[in-house]
C-alpha cells in the first residue's frame, strides 16, 4: 500500500527503470531472499526470547543471530547489485534512500553484536541463569557415556561449563562430616590432559585490568590462541613471549629479553594494572626463574603495575590447576584484615560476573552483607583476608589457594560444591550456618531460585534418567558432577576417574556418591578405555578389570 501511494505521488520507477527491474535476475533473487530473511528473523526471535525467559539456549540463540546477520549481509549485497542494475548506483538510490539507511543501521547493530561475541565480551557465562544448570547437554542415542575426546563409540554426553560454571540455588541436603568407605584405586600410566595455560582463557576475562604473559614456545602460543578463540587484532589481555633459538643457545640474556618485552608491553597497554608472568613447560625445563623476574619487575613498575608469577605448566598438573596457581599467587599480595574486623565471607574461584551478582544478591537476602570474591574484577579490589574471614570454595580444584588462605588465618567452610540444585543449596546453607542465619530467612531467600532450578532439571531428568556415564580424569570436577548426575538426574555412574582427589575438600561429595561406585585416582588411559568399552552401551555395571595396572 505504501509503495502504491508513493508511486501515485512521484513515481517509484521511470519506464526505463521498470524495464530494467523486470528484466533483471536480481529481482527474482530479492523476491526469494525477502521471505527467507523474515523466516530466519522469526526463528531467531523465538530462540532469543526463550533464552531471556528461562536462561536456556544461549548457544542456539547466538548461532541464530549469526545466521540472521549473514542473511542480512546477503540480502544487502544482492540488493546493492540490484539497485546498480536498475538505478545505476549501488546504494541510496532516491527511490530507496530511507530503506537503505534503516538497513545499514540494522546491519551495524548486528555486526557490533558479532564483534562483541567473537572478542569475548559476550559468553555463555553471561546468561541470566534463572535457576538453569550451567551444564549444556548435547545427547546422542546410545547409553554409555565417555567424557574425553578419545572415547570409544557410544552415547556422548558433552559437558560444557563456562568460566566458573555454577547454578542457582536448589534443593537442600544435610552435610556429611565424614565420607563412607568407597572403593578408591590409584593408577599410574599414560595420561591425557590439557596444561594449566588454558586457565588463562577464563581468567583474563574475569580480572579486567590484568594481563597474562606466557613465557613459552610457539606451541604454547598456538594452544592459548586456539583455546581462547580470540583474534589477535582484538588485543586480548594475554600474549606469549616466545623462547626462540637465540635464548636457548645462550646468545641472548633471557632476563634482559623478558624485561624488554614487559617494558614495551606496559608502554603499549597503559590500562594494565596487574601482570602475570606465566611459566610453561619450556620455561620450566630450562629453569627460567620467573618468580625472581616478577620481583625485579615489580620493584621497577610499582605502584603503577604489580607483577606476579605462577606456573601453568602441564608436566604434572591438569588444566584447572592453572587457576589454582594464579589465585594462590594473588593471596599473599591481598590486603590484610585485622582480628578486630567483623566477620566476612569470601567466595573463592573464578565465576562469571552474572553468576557472581546472583550469589551476591542471595547472600544479601539471607543477611550476609560483607561478601567478597576472589579473584575480584579489578586488581585494586582484591579482598582483605584475616582471621575473621570465612571462605567457600566455588571449585574443587583450588587446594593451593585454600592452603594459602588458611595460612593467613581464614577459615574454610566445608560443603557440597555449587553444582546442581542440591549442591548449590547445601553450599549456600554452609555460609548461612556460619553467619547464624535462621532457617526461616534462609528458606525465604532460596525458595524461588530452588523452584526454578527444580523445574529446569525436570526435562533433563526425563532425558538422562537410567542412562550410564563413565568419567575420565580431566578437571577435578568429576566427583561433584557425578554426584549431581546421579542424585538429581538419575544417571548410573560406572566409574569416576579423577586426576587428584582432595579428600578433605571433597568429603561431603564422596559421602553423597553411591556406595558401590569405583573411584580411580590418576590415569592409565589404556586401562580406562578398556573398562569404558567393557561397560558397553546399555550396561549399568562395569565388568571386572581386563588387566591390572603395572
FIMITI-730459 format. One record per residue (C-alpha): residue number from 0; y, x, z. Coordinates in steps of 0.2 Angstrom, whole numbers, plus 2048, in hexadecimal, padded with zeros to 3 digits. Layout:
ATOM  num  v  u  w
ATOM  NUM  Y  X  Z;
...
This chain:
ATOM  num  v  u  w
ATOM  0  800  800  800;
ATOM  1  80C  80E  804;
ATOM  2  808  817  7F4;
ATOM  3  80C  806  7EA;
ATOM  4  81C  804  7F3;
ATOM  5  821  816  7F0;
ATOM  6  81C  814  7DD;
ATOM  7  827  805  7DB;
ATOM  8  836  80D  7E2;
ATOM  9  836  81F  7DA;
ATOM  10  826  821  7D1;
ATOM  11  819  82C  7D8;
ATOM  12  814  834  7C7;
ATOM  13  81C  836  7B6;
ATOM  14  811  831  7A7;
ATOM  15  80D  843  7A4;
ATOM  16  808  846  7B7;
ATOM  17  7FD  836  7B7;
ATOM  18  7F4  83C  7A7;
ATOM  19  7F1  84D  7AF;
ATOM  20  7EB  845  7BF;
ATOM  21  7DF  83A  7B6;
ATOM  22  7D8  848  7AC;
ATOM  23  7D6  855  7BA;
ATOM  24  7C5  858  7C2;
ATOM  25  7CE  85C  7D2;
ATOM  26  7D3  84A  7D4;
ATOM  27  7C0  846  7D5;
ATOM  28  7BE  854  7E2;
ATOM  29  7CC  84D  7ED;
ATOM  30  7C4  83C  7EC;
ATOM  31  7B4  843  7F2;
ATOM  32  7BB  84E  800;
ATOM  33  7C7  841  807;
ATOM  34  7B9  835  80E;
ATOM  35  7AF  844  813;
ATOM  36  7BD  84B  81D;
ATOM  37  7BF  83A  826;
ATOM  38  7AD  83A  82A;
ATOM  39  7AD  84C  831;
ATOM  40  7BD  847  83B;
ATOM  41  7B4  838  843;
ATOM  42  7A4  842  848;
ATOM  43  7AF  850  84F;
ATOM  44  7BA  843  859;
ATOM  45  7AA  83B  860;
ATOM  46  7A3  84C  866;
ATOM  47  7B4  852  86D;
ATOM  48  7B6  841  877;
ATOM  49  7A4  843  87D;
ATOM  50  7A8  854  884;
ATOM  51  7B8  84F  88C;
ATOM  52  7B0  840  895;
ATOM  53  7A0  848  89C;
ATOM  54  7A2  85A  899;
ATOM  55  793  85C  88E;
ATOM  56  792  862  87C;
ATOM  57  7A0  870  87C;
ATOM  58  797  87A  86E;
ATOM  59  794  86B  863;
ATOM  60  7A6  865  865;
ATOM  61  7AC  877  861;
ATOM  62  7A0  878  852;
ATOM  63  7A7  867  84C;
ATOM  64  7B9  86D  84D;
ATOM  65  7B4  87D  843;
ATOM  66  7AC  872  835;
ATOM  67  7BB  866  835;
ATOM  68  7C7  875  834;
ATOM  69  7BD  87C  825;
ATOM  70  7BD  86B  81D;
ATOM  71  7D0  86A  81F;
ATOM  72  7D2  87B  817;
ATOM  73  7C7  875  809;
ATOM  74  7D0  865  805;
ATOM  75  7E1  86F  807;
ATOM  76  7DC  87C  7FB;
ATOM  77  7D5  870  7EE;
ATOM  78  7E4  865  7F0;
ATOM  79  7F0  873  7ED;
ATOM  80  7E6  877  7DC;
ATOM  81  7E7  864  7D8;
ATOM  82  7FA  864  7DB;
ATOM  83  7FC  873  7D0;
ATOM  84  7F3  86B  7C2;
ATOM  85  7FC  85A  7C4;
ATOM  86  80E  85F  7CA;
ATOM  87  80F  871  7C5;
ATOM  88  810  878  7D7;
ATOM  89  803  87C  7E4;
ATOM  90  80B  874  7F3;
ATOM  91  819  869  7F8;
ATOM  92  81B  860  7E8;
ATOM  93  829  852  7EB;
ATOM  94  81D  844  7E9;
ATOM  95  812  84B  7F7;
ATOM  96  81E  856  801;
ATOM  97  81C  84D  812;
ATOM  98  809  84C  810;
ATOM  99  808  85E  80E;
ATOM  100  814  862  81D;
ATOM  101  809  857  828;
ATOM  102  7F9  85F  821;
ATOM  103  800  871  824;
ATOM  104  804  86C  836;
ATOM  105  7F2  865  839;
ATOM  106  7EB  875  831;
ATOM  107  7F5  880  83C;
ATOM  108  7F0  877  84C;
ATOM  109  7DD  879  847;
ATOM  110  7DF  88B  842;
ATOM  111  7E7  88F  853;
ATOM  112  7D8  887  85C;
ATOM  113  7CC  892  852;
ATOM  114  7D6  8A1  856;
ATOM  115  7D6  89D  869;
ATOM  116  7C3  899  868;
ATOM  117  7BE  8A9  85F;
ATOM  118  7C9  8B4  869;
ATOM  119  7C2  8AE  879;
ATOM  120  7D0  8A3  880;
ATOM  121  7C4  894  87F;
ATOM  122  7B2  895  885;
ATOM  123  7A4  88A  88A;
ATOM  124  7A9  88F  89C;
ATOM  125  7B9  885  89A;
ATOM  126  7B0  874  89B;
ATOM  127  7B6  868  8A7;
ATOM  128  7A4  868  8AE;
ATOM  129  7A5  857  8B5;
ATOM  130  795  85A  8BE;
ATOM  131  78C  85F  8AF;
ATOM  132  780  86E  8B0;
ATOM  133  787  87E  8A8;
ATOM  134  776  882  8A0;
ATOM  135  775  87D  88E;
ATOM  136  764  878  889;
ATOM  137  75E  879  877;
ATOM  138  74C  873  878;
ATOM  139  73E  873  86A;
ATOM  140  72E  86A  86A;
ATOM  141  721  875  872;
ATOM  142  71F  876  885;
ATOM  143  71D  888  88B;
ATOM  144  72E  891  88D;
ATOM  145  732  8A3  88C;
ATOM  146  743  8A9  890;
ATOM  147  745  8B9  886;
ATOM  148  747  8BD  874;
ATOM  149  736  8C5  872;
ATOM  150  72D  8B6  878;
ATOM  151  71D  8AF  86F;
ATOM  152  71E  89F  866;
ATOM  153  720  88F  870;
ATOM  154  72D  884  877;
ATOM  155  73D  88E  878;
ATOM  156  749  889  886;
ATOM  157  759  893  883;
ATOM  158  763  894  893;
ATOM  159  775  898  890;
ATOM  160  781  89A  89E;
ATOM  161  794  89E  89C;
ATOM  162  79E  8AA  8A6;
ATOM  163  798  8A7  8B8;
ATOM  164  78F  897  8B4;
ATOM  165  78D  88A  8C1;
ATOM  166  78D  878  8C4;
ATOM  167  797  86A  8CD;
ATOM  168  791  865  8DE;
ATOM  169  780  85C  8DF;
ATOM  170  772  856  8EB;
ATOM  171  771  85D  8FC;
ATOM  172  762  868  902;
ATOM  173  75F  870  913;
ATOM  174  760  883  914;
ATOM  175  750  88C  918;
ATOM  176  752  89B  923;
ATOM  177  742  8A5  91D;
ATOM  178  738  8A4  90D;
ATOM  179  726  89F  90D;
ATOM  180  718  8AB  908;
ATOM  181  71A  8AC  8F5;
ATOM  182  70F  8B6  8E9;
ATOM  183  71B  8C4  8E4;
ATOM  184  714  8D2  8D9;
ATOM  185  71D  8E2  8D4;
ATOM  186  71B  8E9  8C2;
ATOM  187  721  8F8  8BA;
ATOM  188  721  8FC  8A7;
ATOM  189  72A  8F9  897;
ATOM  190  739  8EE  89A;
ATOM  191  746  8E5  88F;
ATOM  192  757  8E2  896;
ATOM  193  76A  8E3  890;
ATOM  194  774  8F0  899;
ATOM  195  782  8EC  8A5;
ATOM  196  790  8EF  898;
ATOM  197  78D  8DD  893;
ATOM  198  795  8D7  8A3;
ATOM  199  7A6  8DC  89B;
ATOM  200  7A4  8CD  890;
ATOM  201  7A8  8C1  89E;
ATOM  202  7B1  8CD  8AA;
ATOM  203  7BF  8D1  89E;
ATOM  204  7C3  8BE  89C;
ATOM  205  7C3  8BB  8AE;
ATOM  206  7CF  8C9  8B4;
ATOM  207  7DD  8C6  8A9;
ATOM  208  7E7  8D6  8AB;
ATOM  209  7D9  8E2  8AC;
ATOM  210  7D2  8ED  89E;
ATOM  211  7C0  8F4  89C;
ATOM  212  7BF  905  894;
ATOM  213  7AD  909  891;
ATOM  214  7A9  91C  88F;
ATOM  215  79A  91D  884;
ATOM  216  793  91E  872;
ATOM  217  796  914  863;
ATOM  218  787  90A  867;
ATOM  219  78F  904  877;
ATOM  220  79E  8FF  86D;
ATOM  221  794  8F5  861;
ATOM  222  78A  8ED  86F;
ATOM  223  79A  8E7  878;
ATOM  224  7A2  8E1  868;
ATOM  225  793  8D7  863;
ATOM  226  790  8D0  874;
ATOM  227  7A2  8CB  876;
ATOM  228  7A4  8C4  865;
ATOM  229  7B7  8C8  865;
ATOM  230  7BF  8D0  856;
ATOM  231  7C9  8E1  859;
ATOM  232  7D9  8DA  852;
ATOM  233  7D9  8CD  860;
ATOM  234  7DC  8DC  86C;
ATOM  235  7D0  8D7  879;
ATOM  236  7D1  8DF  88A;
ATOM  237  7C3  8EB  887;
ATOM  238  7BF  8FB  87D;
ATOM  239  7B4  90A  87B;
ATOM  240  7B9  91C  87D;
ATOM  241  7AC  923  872;
ATOM  242  7A3  934  877;
ATOM  243  7A2  93D  866;
ATOM  244  79A  94E  861;
ATOM  245  7A9  958  866;
ATOM  246  7A7  952  878;
ATOM  247  795  955  879;
ATOM  248  796  966  871;
ATOM  249  7A3  96B  87E;
ATOM  250  7B1  96E  871;
ATOM  251  7BC  962  87A;
ATOM  252  7BF  95F  88D;
ATOM  253  7B9  94E  890;
ATOM  254  7C4  94A  89E;
ATOM  255  7D4  94F  894;
ATOM  256  7CE  944  886;
ATOM  257  7CB  936  892;
ATOM  258  7DD  938  89A;
ATOM  259  7E4  938  888;
ATOM  260  7DB  928  883;
ATOM  261  7E0  91F  894;
ATOM  262  7F2  925  892;
ATOM  263  7F4  91E  881;
ATOM  264  7EB  90E  885;
ATOM  265  7F7  90B  894;
ATOM  266  806  90E  889;
ATOM  267  800  902  87C;
ATOM  268  7FB  8F5  888;
ATOM  269  808  8F4  896;
ATOM  270  800  8E3  89C;
ATOM  271  7F1  8ED  8A3;
ATOM  272  7F2  8ED  8B6;
ATOM  273  7E0  8F2  8BA;
ATOM  274  7D5  8FE  8B0;
ATOM  275  7C3  900  8B1;
ATOM  276  7BA  90F  8AB;
ATOM  277  7A9  909  8A7;
ATOM  278  79B  916  8A7;
ATOM  279  78C  914  89A;
ATOM  280  77C  91C  897;
ATOM  281  783  92A  88D;
ATOM  282  791  92E  899;
ATOM  283  784  92E  8A7;
ATOM  284  778  939  89E;
ATOM  285  785  947  89B;
ATOM  286  78B  945  8AD;
ATOM  287  79D  940  8AA;
ATOM  288  7A5  93C  8BB;
ATOM  289  7AF  92C  8B8;
ATOM  290  7B2  929  8CA;
ATOM  291  7BC  939  8CB;
ATOM  292  7C5  935  8BB;
ATOM  293  7CA  924  8C2;
ATOM  294  7D1  92C  8D2;
ATOM  295  7DB  939  8C8;
ATOM  296  7E2  92C  8BC;
ATOM  297  7E6  920  8CA;
ATOM  298  7F1  92D  8D3;
ATOM  299  7FB  92F  8C3;
ATOM  300  7FC  91D  8BE;
ATOM  301  7FE  914  8CF;
ATOM  302  807  908  8D3;
ATOM  303  808  902  8C1;
ATOM  304  7F5  903  8BD;
ATOM  305  7E6  905  8C9;
ATOM  306  7D7  90E  8C1;
ATOM  307  7C6  90A  8C7;
ATOM  308  7B4  90F  8C1;
ATOM  309  7A3  908  8C1;
ATOM  310  793  90A  8B7;
ATOM  311  78D  8FE  8AA;
ATOM  312  77E  909  8A5;
ATOM  313  76E  900  8A1;
ATOM  314  762  90E  8A6;
ATOM  315  75D  906  8B6;
ATOM  316  766  8F6  8B7;
ATOM  317  767  8E5  8AF;
ATOM  318  776  8DE  8A6;
ATOM  319  77C  8D3  8B4;
ATOM  320  77D  8E2  8C0;
ATOM  321  78C  8E7  8B6;
ATOM  322  796  8DA  8BE;
ATOM  323  78F  8DF  8CF;
ATOM  324  795  8F1  8CC;
ATOM  325  7A6  8EB  8C7;
ATOM  326  7A9  8E0  8D6;
ATOM  327  7A2  8ED  8E2;
ATOM  328  7AF  8F9  8DB;
ATOM  329  7BD  8EC  8DE;
ATOM  330  7B8  8E9  8F1;
ATOM  331  7BE  8FA  8F8;
ATOM  332  7CF  8F8  8EF;
ATOM  333  7D1  8E6  8F6;
ATOM  334  7DE  8E2  904;
ATOM  335  7D8  8E2  915;
ATOM  336  7D9  8D3  921;
ATOM  337  7DB  8D6  933;
ATOM  338  7D0  8CF  941;
ATOM  339  7DE  8C4  946;
ATOM  340  7DF  8BB  935;
ATOM  341  7D8  8AA  934;
ATOM  342  7C7  8A7  92C;
ATOM  343  7C6  8A6  919;
ATOM  344  7B9  8A3  90C;
ATOM  345  7B6  8AF  8FE;
ATOM  346  7AC  8A9  8EF;
ATOM  347  7A4  8B9  8E6;
ATOM  348  79F  8B9  8D4;
ATOM  349  7A8  8B7  8C4;
ATOM  350  7AB  8A4  8C0;
ATOM  351  7B3  89B  8B2;
ATOM  352  7C5  896  8B7;
ATOM  353  7C1  884  8B5;
ATOM  354  7B2  885  8C0;
ATOM  355  7BC  890  8CD;
ATOM  356  7C9  882  8CD;
ATOM  357  7BC  875  8D0;
ATOM  358  7B5  87E  8DF;
ATOM  359  7C6  881  8E6;
ATOM  360  7C9  86E  8E5;
ATOM  361  7B9  86A  8EE;
ATOM  362  7BC  877  8FC;
ATOM  363  7CD  86F  8FE;
ATOM  364  7C6  85E  8FF;
ATOM  365  7BA  864  90C;
ATOM  366  7C8  86C  916;
ATOM  367  7C6  87E  912;
ATOM  368  7D7  884  90D;
ATOM  369  7D6  897  90D;
ATOM  370  7CA  89A  8FE;
ATOM  371  7CB  8A9  8F3;
ATOM  372  7C0  8AF  8E4;
ATOM  373  7BA  8C0  8E0;
ATOM  374  7BF  8C6  8D3;
ATOM  375  7D0  8BE  8D2;
ATOM  376  7D8  8B9  8C2;
ATOM  377  7E5  8C7  8C4;
ATOM  378  7E4  8D8  8CB;
ATOM  379  7F2  8D6  8D8;
ATOM  380  7E9  8C6  8DF;
ATOM  381  7D9  8CE  8E5;
ATOM  382  7D5  8C6  8F6;
ATOM  383  7D7  8CE  907;
ATOM  384  7C6  8D2  910;
ATOM  385  7C3  8D3  922;
ATOM  386  7B8  8CF  931;
ATOM  387  7BD  8BC  92F;
ATOM  388  7B8  8BB  91D;
ATOM  389  7A9  8B0  919;
ATOM  390  7A2  8B2  908;
ATOM  391  797  8A8  8FC;
ATOM  392  78E  8B1  8EE;
ATOM  393  790  8A7  8DE;
ATOM  394  783  8B2  8D5;
ATOM  395  772  8B9  8DC;
ATOM  396  775  8CA  8D4;
ATOM  397  784  8D0  8DE;
ATOM  398  77A  8DB  8EB;
ATOM  399  786  8EA  8EB;
ATOM  400  795  8DF  8EC;
ATOM  401  78E  8D6  8FB;
ATOM  402  78A  8E7  903;
ATOM  403  79C  8ED  901;
ATOM  404  7A3  8DD  908;
ATOM  405  798  8DE  917;
ATOM  406  79D  8F0  91A;
ATOM  407  7AF  8E9  91C;
ATOM  408  7A9  8DC  929;
ATOM  409  7A8  8CD  91D;
ATOM  410  79A  8C1  921;
ATOM  411  78D  8BA  914;
ATOM  412  789  8A8  914;
ATOM  413  777  8A6  90E;
ATOM  414  773  897  903;
ATOM  415  76C  891  8F3;
ATOM  416  776  897  8E4;
ATOM  417  781  88A  8DC;
ATOM  418  775  886  8CD;
ATOM  419  771  874  8CB;
ATOM  420  776  865  8D6;
ATOM  421  76A  86A  8E5;
ATOM  422  770  87C  8E5;
ATOM  423  782  879  8E3;
ATOM  424  783  86C  8F2;
ATOM  425  779  878  8FD;
ATOM  426  785  886  8F8;
ATOM  427  794  87B  8FC;
ATOM  428  78C  875  90C;
ATOM  429  78A  887  912;
ATOM  430  79C  88A  911;
ATOM  431  7A0  879  91A;
ATOM  432  794  87D  928;
ATOM  433  79C  88E  92B;
ATOM  434  7AE  887  92C;
ATOM  435  7A8  878  937;
ATOM  436  7AB  86A  92A;
ATOM  437  7A3  85A  930;
ATOM  438  795  852  926;
ATOM  439  7A0  843  922;
ATOM  440  7AE  84C  91A;
ATOM  441  7A2  857  911;
ATOM  442  799  848  909;
ATOM  443  7A9  840  905;
ATOM  444  7AE  850  8FB;
ATOM  445  79E  852  8F1;
ATOM  446  798  840  8EF;
ATOM  447  7A0  83D  8DE;
ATOM  448  79C  84E  8D6;
ATOM  449  78A  84C  8DC;
ATOM  450  789  83B  8D4;
ATOM  451  78F  842  8C4;
ATOM  452  783  851  8C5;
ATOM  453  774  846  8C8;
ATOM  454  779  83A  8BA;
ATOM  455  77B  849  8AE;
ATOM  456  76A  850  8B3;
ATOM  457  760  840  8B0;
ATOM  458  760  842  89D;
ATOM  459  75A  854  89F;
ATOM  460  74C  850  8AB;
ATOM  461  745  843  89E;
ATOM  462  745  851  891;
ATOM  463  73E  85F  89C;
ATOM  464  733  857  8AA;
ATOM  465  721  85D  8A9;
ATOM  466  724  86B  89D;
ATOM  467  721  87D  8A2;
ATOM  468  72C  88D  8A2;
ATOM  469  729  89F  8A3;
ATOM  470  737  8AB  8A9;
ATOM  471  738  8BD  8A3;
ATOM  472  743  8C8  8AE;
ATOM  473  755  8C9  8A7;
ATOM  474  763  8C5  8B3;
ATOM  475  75E  8C2  8C5;
ATOM  476  762  8B0  8C2;
ATOM  477  750  8AC  8BF;
ATOM  478  74B  8A6  8D1;
ATOM  479  75A  89A  8D2;
ATOM  480  757  893  8C1;
ATOM  481  745  891  8C5;
ATOM  482  749  887  8D4;
ATOM  483  755  87C  8CB;
ATOM  484  749  878  8BC;
ATOM  485  73B  875  8C8;
ATOM  486  743  86A  8D5;
ATOM  487  750  861  8CB;
ATOM  488  749  860  8BA;
ATOM  489  736  85F  8BE;
ATOM  490  731  86E  8B4;
ATOM  491  721  879  8B8;
ATOM  492  725  88B  8BB;
ATOM  493  717  896  8B4;
ATOM  494  71E  8A7  8BA;
ATOM  495  72F  8AE  8C0;
ATOM  496  733  8BF  8BA;
ATOM  497  742  8C7  8C3;
ATOM  498  749  8D9  8C0;
ATOM  499  74D  8DB  8D2;
ATOM  500  74A  8CF  8E1;
ATOM  501  757  8CF  8EF;
ATOM  502  74C  8C7  8FC;
ATOM  503  75A  8C4  908;
ATOM  504  767  8BC  8FC;
ATOM  505  759  8B2  8F4;
ATOM  506  750  8AC  904;
ATOM  507  755  89A  902;
ATOM  508  751  89A  8EF;
ATOM  509  73F  8A1  8F2;
ATOM  510  73C  894  900;
ATOM  511  740  886  8F3;
ATOM  512  734  88C  8E6;
ATOM  513  723  885  8E4;
ATOM  514  716  88D  8EF;
ATOM  515  70A  892  8E1;
ATOM  516  717  89A  8D5;
ATOM  517  714  8AD  8D0;
ATOM  518  724  8B8  8D2;
ATOM  519  723  8C9  8C9;
ATOM  520  730  8D6  8CE;
ATOM  521  734  8E3  8C0;
ATOM  522  72D  8E2  8AF;
ATOM  523  71E  8E7  8A4;
ATOM  524  723  8DD  895;
ATOM  525  712  8DF  88C;
ATOM  526  709  8D8  89B;
ATOM  527  716  8CA  89D;
ATOM  528  715  8C5  88B;
ATOM  529  702  8C4  88D;
ATOM  530  703  8B9  89C;
ATOM  531  710  8AE  893;
ATOM  532  704  8AC  884;
ATOM  533  6F6  8A8  890;
ATOM  534  700  89A  898;
ATOM  535  700  892  887;
ATOM  536  70A  883  880;
ATOM  537  706  874  88B;
ATOM  538  6FE  87E  899;
ATOM  539  704  87C  8AA;
ATOM  540  6FB  88A  8B3;
ATOM  541  6FA  89D  8AE;
ATOM  542  6E8  8A4  8AC;
ATOM  543  6E3  8B4  8B5;
ATOM  544  6ED  8C3  8AF;
ATOM  545  6E4  8CB  8A0;
ATOM  546  6E6  8DC  8A6;
ATOM  547  6ED  8E6  8B5;
ATOM  548  6FD  8F0  8B4;
ATOM  549  6FA  903  8B5;
